[in-house]
Amino acid sequence: MIGTIRDCAMHFAIFKPFAKAQARILLTRPVHREGQKTRTWLLNPDEIEQLAERLQSES
């Protein structure tokens, strides 16, 4: 699926736990992570969870 980060995070919020554990988001631009020397193209489940929680608190 191609969509915005917001769409992906909102879909993630309705996933069941086993699906959340396997979820990843492929980014169009790499992002820097603290503690890593290189940038990454993926958001992991814990990062998606934080984003989904933040989006829910904003609405």
Sequence and secondary structure as in RCSB ss.txt:
>XXXX:A:sequence
MIGTIRDCAMHFAIFKPFAKAQARILLTRPVHREGQKTRTWLLNPDEIEQLAERLQSES
>XXXX:A:secstr
    HHHHHHHHHTS HHHHHH  EEEEEEE  TT SS EEEE HHHHHHHHHHHHHH 
